[in-house]
């Protein structure tokens, strides 16, 4: 699968370009390659799904960027799995809780089950590369992650972005980049 390259645009309405601060005159859109690098380095993501009655459900999880999609797993009986069965639209976010540094990322898309064993193995390897001992060590928090997916105990999902956003904040210089796929 060849990942799509997005249309990238800086939104000046929400960037320092319209409210100049020292150093803001050179604000540019964040390159998609940088967003992908940050997702591969992130440890915690938040997923937002919609309950059948329309209420939102937000929860933290681990996720891995692989082959143009953000992947996560969940138990079959968990609330997010129930929500996705009824409405597969969701958003995944990650970032840095600071106004003076970092890049906050939002991925909006539709969750699709990954059931092909070969693709599951690729994604499991991506999780192991990203999370290391947390998954591969018997003392790791998520040890057994791959086996739970292989056995069908946990469902594996992929979210290819429909739209994504990068909110940069560096020394009070802000950027808002929109990625359209």
ABEGO torsion letter per residue (X at the ends): XBBBBBBBBBBAAABAAABBBBGAAABBBBBAAAAAAAAAABABBBBBBBBAAGBBBBBBBBBBBBGGBBBBBBBAABAAAAAAAABABBBBBBEBBBAABEBBBBBBBBBBBBABAAAAAAAAAAAAAAAEAAAABAABAABGAAAAAAAGABBBBBBBBABBBBBBBBGGBBBBBBBBX
